């Protein structure tokens, strides 16, 4: 490469792609075909075909979240394409999550592009020696399957690196103007903002007390009132009694209640729901969307539609699903600690590995639900319909039952210590050899009690099994 007059791209890959696959995918993405791409170790020139339109150097790292990086150069004869577009093609074609550089301002932040077309952002641990110690993704804005150990939370440094106030804004007023411009524009660039950042902005407004009555400040204050609502300081916590008026107002569109998923369509729909008041107008329709990895803690989805919705790996702590329709929904690996599923329809839902500790499933319907390996510690399962529900490997320690249909599939790894209440049988016991044996009446009661449960099995006539 005697002259770098083309386009250079840098990517990190959550996988170990083969050279042939890289050539095929990059060739298609950049319109030169596989033969027009030379792939080889980064920094090694022996045998390199320098006359190919596209060159891709691979650098391998120690085992970690991101085993390799790609340095791609498209020559001047190759039509330039945005890095995100090439990254999407790589993720889709390789079937691997790809990280695209976001620029020099925040080198530890990268755009995440998933094989299914999802997009979010990640914080990458900046290691001095990635070849020796590997690269680790420490945080993502939405949960990404390729990085199961990364924290899921907002990235305030990325927000701050994208100012919203226009050039030429008075330096003294810049912070206040920047907040107001963000609210007016719908909270770019992430449609998320931290409550702590909002408090800092209000504290910055406190510092402008000497400018009270200034025409520009008065105009900004009027714009602030237009995009906020009075709430007495409830949303961000009670302040001192003498706090200024703006401390008692919150954004009309709250940017910290949820973190959107990686799927663009689902993220748009969720943001539309936030703008509509986040449940203030009653149930909403999220059926069939991919909300996997979203953070929806405490959201109110009462009487909403989630039929066939993917909520795998989502955070649903304290979320309200009263009378919600979740038939066929995928909640595998979701954290629904303390969530409300009262009278919810969970027929055919996938709850494998989900955490429902302390959740409320009063009169919920779980016909044909797969809850293998689910955690339901201390869960209230009162008057619920558990019919053909798979509880193999599930943990019901300390859960409470009351007159539930209990036509469930159990095995020796199902934990029931501290389980209390009453059920209608019979259940089915799966044995290690693949057998299935009915377990009803006193046999079911004895099986449960032998494992630390205090459950009474009710006969069809209404009485217990007796002794």
C-alpha positions as CSV (number, residue, x, y, z in Angstrom):
1,X,0.0,0.0,0.0
2,X,2.2,2.8,-1.3
3,X,-0.5,5.5,-1.0
4,X,-3.5,5.5,1.5
5,X,-6.0,7.4,-0.6
6,X,-8.8,4.9,-0.1
7,X,-11.0,4.2,3.0
8,X,-9.7,2.5,6.2
9,X,-12.0,0.6,8.6
10,X,-11.4,-1.0,12.0
11,X,-13.5,-3.7,13.6
12,X,-13.4,-6.0,16.6
13,X,-15.0,-9.4,16.2
14,X,-16.6,-11.6,18.9
15,X,-15.4,-14.8,17.2
16,X,-12.7,-16.3,15.1
17,X,-13.6,-15.9,11.5
18,X,-12.0,-17.9,8.7
19,X,-10.0,-16.0,6.1
20,X,-12.2,-17.4,3.3
21,X,-15.4,-16.2,5.0
22,X,-13.9,-12.8,5.5
23,X,-13.0,-12.5,1.9
24,X,-16.5,-13.6,0.8
25,X,-18.3,-11.2,3.1
26,X,-16.1,-8.2,2.6
27,X,-16.1,-8.8,-1.1
28,X,-19.9,-8.7,-1.2
29,X,-20.1,-5.7,1.1
30,X,-17.6,-3.6,-0.9
31,X,-18.6,-4.9,-4.4
32,X,-15.3,-6.5,-5.3
33,X,-16.1,-10.2,-4.9
34,X,-14.1,-12.6,-2.8
35,X,-11.2,-12.6,-5.3
36,X,-10.8,-8.8,-4.8
37,X,-10.0,-9.2,-1.0
38,X,-6.7,-10.2,0.4
39,X,-6.8,-11.5,4.0
40,X,-3.8,-12.2,6.1
41,X,-2.0,-11.5,9.4
42,X,-1.8,-7.8,10.2
43,X,1.8,-6.5,9.8
44,X,3.1,-9.4,7.8
45,X,4.0,-8.7,4.2
46,X,5.3,-12.1,3.0
47,X,3.2,-13.3,0.1
48,X,0.7,-10.4,0.3
49,X,-1.2,-9.5,-2.8
50,X,-0.8,-5.7,-2.7
51,X,-2.7,-5.2,-6.0
52,X,-6.1,-6.4,-4.6
53,X,-8.8,-3.6,-4.3
54,X,-9.4,-4.6,-0.6
55,X,-7.0,-5.7,2.0
56,X,-7.9,-7.1,5.4
57,X,-5.3,-7.6,8.2
58,X,-6.2,-9.9,11.1
59,X,-4.7,-9.5,14.6
60,X,-5.4,-12.2,17.1
61,X,-5.7,-11.6,20.8
62,X,-5.7,-13.8,23.9
63,X,-9.0,-15.6,24.7
64,X,-11.6,-13.0,25.7
65,X,-14.8,-11.4,24.5
66,X,-13.1,-10.1,21.3
67,X,-10.6,-12.6,20.0
68,X,-9.5,-10.6,16.9
69,X,-9.5,-7.2,15.2
70,X,-9.7,-6.4,11.5
71,X,-7.9,-3.6,9.8
72,X,-9.6,-3.2,6.4
73,X,-8.4,-0.9,3.6
74,X,-10.5,-0.3,0.5
75,X,-8.5,1.2,-2.3
76,X,-9.4,4.4,-4.1
77,X,-11.2,2.5,-6.9
78,X,-13.7,1.0,-4.3
79,X,-16.8,3.0,-3.6
80,X,-16.6,4.2,0.0
81,X,-19.2,2.8,2.4
82,X,-20.0,3.9,6.0
83,X,-18.2,1.8,8.6
84,X,-21.5,0.9,10.3
85,X,-22.8,-0.5,7.0
86,X,-19.7,-2.6,6.4
87,X,-19.9,-3.7,10.0
88,X,-23.5,-4.8,9.7
89,X,-22.6,-6.8,6.6
90,X,-19.8,-8.5,8.5
91,X,-22.0,-9.3,11.5
92,X,-24.7,-10.7,9.3
93,X,-22.4,-12.6,6.9
94,X,-20.2,-14.1,9.6
95,X,-22.9,-14.8,12.1
96,X,-20.8,-13.0,14.7
97,X,-21.2,-9.8,16.7
98,X,-19.0,-7.1,15.4
99,X,-17.8,-3.8,17.0
100,X,-17.2,-0.8,14.9
101,X,-15.0,2.1,16.2
102,X,-16.9,5.2,17.2
103,X,-13.9,7.6,16.7
104,X,-11.0,9.1,18.5
105,X,-13.0,11.0,21.2
106,X,-14.0,8.0,23.2
107,X,-11.7,5.1,21.9
108,X,-13.1,2.7,24.6
109,X,-16.7,3.1,23.3
110,X,-17.7,1.0,20.2
111,X,-20.9,0.5,18.2
112,X,-22.2,-3.1,18.6
113,X,-23.7,-4.7,15.5
114,X,-25.3,-8.1,16.0
115,X,-25.9,-10.9,13.4
116,X,-29.7,-10.3,13.6
117,X,-29.4,-6.6,12.7
118,X,-29.4,-5.3,16.3
119,X,-27.4,-2.2,17.2
120,X,-26.2,-0.8,20.6
121,X,-23.1,0.5,22.2
122,X,-20.4,-1.1,24.4
123,X,-17.6,-0.1,26.7
124,X,-14.4,-2.1,26.0
125,X,-11.8,-2.6,28.6
126,X,-8.7,-0.7,27.4
127,X,-5.9,-3.2,28.0
128,X,-2.2,-2.4,27.3
129,X,-1.5,-5.9,26.2
130,X,-4.6,-7.4,24.4
131,X,-2.4,-10.1,22.8
132,X,-1.5,-11.3,26.2
133,X,-4.5,-10.7,28.4
134,X,-7.4,-10.4,25.9
135,X,-10.1,-7.8,25.3
136,X,-13.2,-7.6,27.6
137,X,-16.5,-5.9,27.0
138,X,-17.4,-4.4,30.5
139,X,-20.7,-2.8,29.7
140,X,-23.4,-2.7,27.0
141,X,-26.4,-0.4,26.7
142,X,-28.6,-3.4,25.9
143,X,-27.8,-7.0,26.8
144,X,-26.0,-8.8,23.9
145,X,-25.8,-12.6,23.8
146,X,-22.2,-12.5,22.8
147,X,-21.2,-10.7,26.1
148,X,-23.2,-12.4,28.9
149,X,-20.9,-11.1,31.6
150,X,-21.0,-7.4,30.6
151,X,-23.0,-5.0,32.8
152,X,-26.1,-3.5,31.2
153,X,-26.5,0.2,31.8
154,X,-26.4,3.5,30.1
155,X,-23.1,5.1,28.9
156,X,-23.2,8.7,30.1
157,X,-19.8,9.5,28.6
158,X,-21.2,8.8,25.1
159,X,-24.1,11.2,25.8
160,X,-21.8,13.9,27.0
161,X,-19.5,13.5,24.0
162,X,-22.4,14.4,21.6
163,X,-23.4,18.0,22.7
164,X,-26.8,19.2,21.6
165,X,-26.5,22.9,22.2
166,X,-25.7,24.9,19.0
167,X,-22.4,26.5,18.3
168,X,-22.2,30.0,19.5
169,X,-24.2,29.4,22.7
170,X,-23.0,31.7,25.5
171,X,-20.5,29.7,27.6
172,X,-22.2,30.6,30.8
173,X,-25.5,29.3,29.5
174,X,-24.2,26.4,27.6
175,X,-24.9,23.6,30.1
176,X,-28.5,24.7,30.6
177,X,-29.1,25.2,26.9
178,X,-27.6,21.8,26.1
179,X,-30.1,20.0,28.5
180,X,-33.0,21.9,27.0
181,X,-31.9,21.1,23.4
182,X,-31.6,17.4,24.3
183,X,-35.2,17.4,25.6
184,X,-36.5,19.2,22.6
185,X,-34.7,16.8,20.2
186,X,-35.9,13.6,22.0
187,X,-32.7,12.9,24.0
188,X,-30.1,12.2,21.3
189,X,-27.9,10.3,20.7
190,X,-29.1,7.3,22.7
191,X,-32.7,8.2,23.7
192,X,-31.4,7.8,27.2
193,X,-30.2,10.1,29.9
194,X,-29.1,9.4,33.5
195,X,-31.0,10.9,36.4
196,X,-27.7,11.9,37.9
197,X,-26.8,13.8,34.8
198,X,-30.2,15.6,35.0
199,X,-29.5,16.5,38.6
200,X,-26.1,17.9,37.6
201,X,-27.8,20.0,35.0
202,X,-30.2,21.4,37.6
203,X,-27.2,22.2,39.9
204,X,-25.6,24.0,37.0
205,X,-28.8,26.1,36.7
206,X,-28.3,27.0,40.4
207,X,-25.0,28.5,39.5
208,X,-26.7,31.0,37.1
209,X,-28.5,32.8,40.0
210,X,-26.6,36.0,39.3
211,X,-28.1,36.0,35.7
212,X,-31.7,36.0,36.8
213,X,-33.6,38.4,34.6
214,X,-31.2,38.1,31.7
215,X,-33.2,37.8,28.5
216,X,-31.4,34.8,27.2
217,X,-31.7,32.9,30.5
218,X,-35.4,33.8,30.7
219,X,-35.9,32.5,27.2
220,X,-34.2,29.2,28.1
221,X,-36.3,28.9,31.2
222,X,-39.5,29.3,29.2
223,X,-38.3,26.5,26.9
224,X,-37.5,24.3,29.9
225,X,-41.0,24.8,31.2
226,X,-42.4,23.8,27.8
227,X,-40.7,20.4,27.9
228,X,-41.1,19.5,31.5
229,X,-44.0,19.0,33.9
230,X,-44.4,19.9,37.6
231,X,-44.1,16.9,40.0
232,X,-42.9,18.4,43.2
233,X,-39.5,16.8,42.8
234,X,-40.9,13.3,43.1
235,X,-39.1,11.8,40.1
236,X,-35.6,12.8,41.1
237,X,-36.1,12.7,44.8
238,X,-37.1,15.4,47.3
239,X,-34.7,18.3,47.4
240,X,-34.3,21.0,50.1
241,X,-37.4,22.9,50.9
242,X,-35.9,26.1,49.5
243,X,-34.9,24.4,46.2
244,X,-35.6,26.6,43.1
245,X,-38.6,26.0,40.9
246,X,-36.8,23.9,38.3
247,X,-36.0,21.2,40.9
248,X,-39.7,20.5,41.1
249,X,-40.1,19.7,37.4
250,X,-39.3,16.6,35.5
251,X,-38.9,15.9,31.8
252,X,-42.2,15.4,30.0
253,X,-40.5,12.4,28.2
254,X,-38.5,10.5,30.8
255,X,-35.3,9.2,29.3
256,X,-34.1,7.0,32.2
257,X,-37.1,4.7,32.8
258,X,-36.0,2.2,30.2
259,X,-32.9,1.2,28.2
260,X,-33.9,0.2,24.6
261,X,-33.1,-3.2,23.1
262,X,-30.6,-3.6,20.3
263,X,-33.3,-4.4,17.7
264,X,-34.1,-1.1,15.9
265,X,-37.8,-1.8,15.3
266,X,-38.4,-2.7,18.9
267,X,-36.3,0.2,20.1
268,X,-38.5,2.6,18.0
269,X,-41.7,1.1,19.3
270,X,-40.5,1.2,22.9
271,X,-39.5,4.9,22.6
272,X,-42.9,5.6,21.1
273,X,-44.4,4.1,24.2
274,X,-42.1,6.2,26.4
275,X,-43.2,9.4,24.6
276,X,-46.8,8.4,25.0
277,X,-46.4,8.4,28.7
278,X,-45.0,5.0,29.5
279,X,-48.3,3.2,30.4
280,X,-50.2,6.3,31.4
281,X,-52.8,5.6,28.7
282,X,-53.3,1.9,29.5
283,X,-52.1,-1.2,27.7
284,X,-49.8,-1.1,24.7
285,X,-49.1,-3.5,21.9
286,X,-45.6,-5.0,21.8
287,X,-46.6,-8.3,20.3
288,X,-44.0,-10.1,18.2
289,X,-41.2,-7.5,18.8
290,X,-37.6,-8.4,19.8
291,X,-37.2,-6.7,23.2
292,X,-34.4,-9.0,24.1
293,X,-31.8,-7.4,26.4
294,X,-33.9,-4.3,27.1
295,X,-34.0,-2.9,30.6
296,X,-37.6,-2.4,31.6
297,X,-37.4,-2.3,35.4
298,X,-40.6,-1.0,37.0
299,X,-42.3,-0.3,33.7
300,X,-46.1,-0.6,33.7
301,X,-47.4,-3.0,31.0
302,X,-50.7,-3.8,32.6
303,X,-53.2,-5.3,30.1
304,X,-50.6,-5.0,27.3
305,X,-49.9,-7.4,24.4
306,X,-46.7,-9.4,24.4
307,X,-47.8,-12.4,22.5
308,X,-44.8,-14.0,20.8
309,X,-42.5,-11.2,22.0
310,X,-38.9,-11.9,22.6
311,X,-37.9,-10.7,26.1
312,X,-34.9,-13.1,26.4
313,X,-32.3,-11.7,28.8
314,X,-34.4,-8.6,29.5
315,X,-34.4,-7.0,32.9
316,X,-37.9,-6.8,34.2
317,X,-37.3,-6.2,38.0
318,X,-40.6,-5.0,39.5
319,X,-42.2,-4.7,36.1
320,X,-46.1,-4.7,36.0
321,X,-47.7,-7.3,33.7
322,X,-51.2,-7.4,35.3
323,X,-53.6,-9.1,32.9
324,X,-50.9,-8.9,30.2
325,X,-51.0,-11.3,27.3
326,X,-47.6,-13.1,27.1
327,X,-48.7,-16.3,25.3
328,X,-45.7,-17.7,23.5
329,X,-43.4,-15.0,24.7
330,X,-39.7,-15.8,25.2
331,X,-38.6,-14.7,28.7
332,X,-35.6,-17.1,28.8
333,X,-32.9,-15.8,31.0
334,X,-34.9,-12.7,31.9
335,X,-34.7,-11.2,35.4
336,X,-38.3,-10.6,36.5
337,X,-37.5,-10.4,40.2
338,X,-40.5,-9.0,42.1
339,X,-42.5,-8.6,38.8
340,X,-46.3,-8.7,38.8
341,X,-47.9,-11.4,36.6
342,X,-51.3,-11.4,38.3
343,X,-53.9,-12.9,35.9
344,X,-51.3,-12.8,33.1
345,X,-51.5,-15.2,30.2
346,X,-48.2,-17.1,30.0
347,X,-49.5,-20.1,28.0
348,X,-46.7,-21.6,25.9
349,X,-44.1,-19.0,27.2
350,X,-40.4,-19.8,27.4
351,X,-39.3,-19.2,31.0
352,X,-36.1,-21.3,30.8
353,X,-33.5,-19.9,33.2
354,X,-35.7,-16.9,34.0
355,X,-35.5,-15.4,37.5
356,X,-38.9,-14.8,39.1
357,X,-37.9,-14.6,42.7
358,X,-40.6,-12.9,44.8
359,X,-42.8,-12.4,41.7
360,X,-46.6,-12.5,41.9
361,X,-48.3,-15.1,39.7
362,X,-51.7,-15.0,41.4
363,X,-54.2,-16.6,38.9
364,X,-51.7,-16.6,36.1
365,X,-52.1,-19.1,33.3
366,X,-49.1,-21.3,32.5
367,X,-50.4,-24.0,30.2
368,X,-47.6,-25.6,28.2
369,X,-45.1,-23.2,29.7
370,X,-41.4,-24.3,29.6
371,X,-39.9,-23.2,33.0
372,X,-36.9,-25.6,33.0
373,X,-34.2,-24.2,35.3
374,X,-36.3,-21.1,36.2
375,X,-35.9,-19.6,39.6
376,X,-39.1,-18.9,41.6
377,X,-37.9,-18.5,45.1
378,X,-40.5,-17.0,47.3
379,X,-42.9,-16.6,44.3
380,X,-46.6,-16.3,45.0
381,X,-48.4,-18.9,42.8
382,X,-51.9,-18.7,44.1
383,X,-54.9,-20.0,42.2
384,X,-52.7,-20.3,39.0
385,X,-53.2,-22.9,36.3
386,X,-50.0,-24.9,35.9
387,X,-51.0,-27.4,33.2
388,X,-48.3,-29.3,31.2
389,X,-45.8,-26.9,32.8
390,X,-42.2,-28.1,32.6
391,X,-40.5,-27.5,36.0
392,X,-37.6,-29.8,35.6
393,X,-34.6,-28.2,37.3
394,X,-36.7,-25.3,38.5
395,X,-36.1,-23.8,42.0
396,X,-39.4,-23.2,43.9
397,X,-37.7,-22.8,47.3
398,X,-39.9,-20.9,49.7
399,X,-42.6,-20.3,47.1
400,X,-46.3,-20.3,48.1
401,X,-49.0,-22.3,46.3
402,X,-52.7,-22.2,46.9
403,X,-55.2,-24.5,45.2
404,X,-53.2,-24.5,41.9
405,X,-53.7,-26.9,39.1
406,X,-50.3,-28.8,39.3
407,X,-50.2,-30.9,36.2
408,X,-46.4,-30.3,36.0
409,X,-43.3,-32.1,34.9
410,X,-40.9,-32.6,37.8
411,X,-37.5,-34.3,38.2
412,X,-35.0,-34.9,40.9
413,X,-33.3,-31.6,40.2
414,X,-36.5,-29.6,40.9
415,X,-35.9,-27.8,44.3
416,X,-38.9,-27.4,46.6
417,X,-37.5,-26.8,50.0
418,X,-39.7,-24.5,51.9
419,X,-42.5,-24.7,49.3
420,X,-45.9,-24.3,51.0
421,X,-49.6,-24.5,50.2
422,X,-52.1,-26.7,48.4
423,X,-52.3,-28.1,44.9
424,X,-54.4,-30.3,42.7
425,X,-52.4,-33.1,41.1
426,X,-51.4,-35.2,39.5
427,X,-47.9,-34.2,38.5
428,X,-45.5,-36.3,36.3
429,X,-42.0,-37.3,37.4
430,X,-39.3,-37.5,34.8
431,X,-36.7,-40.2,35.6
432,X,-33.0,-40.2,34.6
433,X,-33.6,-43.0,32.2
434,X,-36.2,-40.9,30.2
435,X,-39.2,-42.4,31.8
436,X,-42.4,-40.6,32.8
437,X,-44.4,-41.7,35.9
438,X,-47.6,-40.2,37.2
439,X,-47.3,-38.7,40.7
440,X,-50.6,-37.8,42.4
441,X,-52.3,-37.8,45.8
442,X,-50.3,-39.1,48.7
443,X,-47.4,-40.1,46.4
444,X,-47.0,-36.5,45.2
445,X,-47.3,-35.2,48.8
446,X,-44.7,-37.6,50.0
447,X,-42.3,-36.7,47.2
448,X,-42.6,-33.0,48.0
449,X,-42.3,-33.4,51.7
450,X,-39.3,-35.6,51.4
451,X,-37.6,-32.7,49.7
452,X,-38.5,-30.1,52.4
453,X,-41.9,-28.9,51.1
454,X,-45.0,-28.5,53.2
455,X,-47.6,-28.9,50.5
456,X,-51.0,-30.6,50.8
457,X,-52.4,-32.3,47.7
458,X,-56.1,-31.8,47.3
459,X,-58.3,-34.5,46.0
460,X,-61.0,-33.8,43.4
461,X,-63.6,-33.8,46.1
462,X,-61.8,-30.9,47.9
463,X,-60.2,-32.7,50.8
464,X,-56.6,-33.4,51.4
465,X,-55.0,-36.8,51.0
466,X,-55.2,-37.4,54.7
467,X,-52.9,-39.6,56.7
